[in-house]
Amino acid sequence: FQSEAAIRQELVAIIVLSLILFFIDVTTVERILMLGSLVLVFIVELINSAIEAVVDRIGTEHHQLSGKAKDIGSASVMVTVFLSAFIWLSILF
């Protein structure tokens, strides 16, 4: 939490959006989907941070596969954020 700014930002977003979620007129299933998508983003970010930590632990020198692993981890977070945004926008509009 202390060393990863992205985790702090996503945690704040989850808290704020979760609070907003309780004031939105949606069904229980929609609320679960919306909250679940936020939690999924956080889970994928944790996995991405773990990948980055392992890659950094192995060595500090630049290696093509290390860069690829970090890029794929970051891309997975981005795809999950897009999925969450799609779910929220689909339900709200």
C-alpha positions as CSV (number, residue, x, y, z in Angstrom):
1,F,0.0,0.0,0.0
2,Q,2.7,2.5,0.9
3,S,5.0,1.8,-2.1
4,E,2.3,1.6,-4.8
5,A,0.5,4.8,-5.8
6,A,-1.8,2.9,-8.1
7,I,-3.1,0.7,-5.3
8,R,-3.8,3.8,-3.1
9,Q,-5.6,5.5,-6.0
10,E,-7.7,2.5,-6.8
11,L,-8.6,2.0,-3.1
12,V,-9.8,5.6,-2.9
13,A,-11.8,5.1,-6.1
14,I,-13.4,1.9,-4.7
15,I,-14.4,3.6,-1.4
16,V,-15.8,6.7,-3.1
17,L,-17.7,4.7,-5.8
18,S,-18.9,2.2,-3.3
19,L,-20.4,5.0,-1.2
20,I,-22.0,6.5,-4.3
21,L,-23.3,3.0,-5.2
22,F,-25.6,2.9,-2.2
23,F,-27.4,6.1,-3.3
24,I,-28.0,4.9,-6.9
25,D,-31.4,3.4,-7.8
26,V,-30.3,0.0,-9.3
27,T,-31.3,-3.6,-8.6
28,T,-29.3,-5.8,-6.2
29,V,-27.8,-7.8,-9.1
30,E,-26.7,-4.5,-10.8
31,R,-25.2,-3.3,-7.5
32,I,-23.3,-6.6,-7.1
33,L,-22.0,-6.3,-10.7
34,M,-20.9,-2.8,-10.2
35,L,-19.2,-3.4,-6.8
36,G,-17.7,-6.7,-8.1
37,S,-16.1,-4.9,-11.1
38,L,-14.4,-2.4,-8.7
39,V,-13.1,-5.3,-6.6
40,L,-11.8,-7.1,-9.7
41,V,-9.8,-4.0,-10.7
42,F,-8.2,-4.0,-7.2
43,I,-7.4,-7.7,-7.4
44,V,-5.8,-7.4,-10.8
45,E,-3.8,-4.4,-9.6
46,L,-2.5,-6.5,-6.7
47,I,-1.5,-9.3,-9.1
48,N,0.3,-6.7,-11.3
49,S,2.1,-5.3,-8.3
50,A,3.2,-8.8,-7.3
51,I,4.5,-9.4,-10.9
52,E,6.5,-6.2,-10.8
53,A,7.9,-7.0,-7.4
54,V,9.1,-10.4,-8.5
55,V,10.6,-9.1,-11.7
56,D,12.4,-6.3,-9.8
57,R,13.6,-8.9,-7.2
58,I,15.2,-11.1,-9.9
59,G,17.4,-8.3,-11.2
60,T,17.6,-4.6,-11.9
61,E,19.2,-4.9,-15.3
62,H,16.9,-4.4,-18.3
63,H,15.7,-7.6,-19.9
64,Q,13.2,-7.9,-22.7
65,L,11.1,-10.6,-20.9
66,S,11.1,-8.6,-17.7
67,G,9.7,-5.6,-19.6
68,K,7.2,-7.8,-21.4
69,A,6.0,-9.2,-18.1
70,K,5.5,-5.8,-16.6
71,D,3.8,-4.5,-19.7
72,I,1.4,-7.4,-19.8
73,G,0.6,-6.9,-16.1
74,S,-0.2,-3.2,-16.7
75,A,-2.3,-4.0,-19.7
76,S,-4.3,-6.5,-17.7
77,V,-5.1,-3.7,-15.2
78,M,-6.1,-1.4,-18.1
79,V,-8.4,-4.0,-19.6
80,T,-10.0,-4.5,-16.2
81,V,-10.5,-0.8,-15.7
82,F,-12.2,-0.6,-19.1
83,L,-14.4,-3.5,-18.2
84,S,-15.4,-1.9,-15.0
85,A,-16.2,1.4,-16.8
86,F,-18.2,-0.5,-19.4
87,I,-20.3,-2.2,-16.7
88,W,-20.9,1.0,-14.8
89,L,-21.8,3.0,-17.9
90,S,-24.0,0.2,-19.3
91,I,-26.0,0.1,-16.0
92,L,-26.2,3.8,-15.4
93,F,-27.2,4.7,-19.0
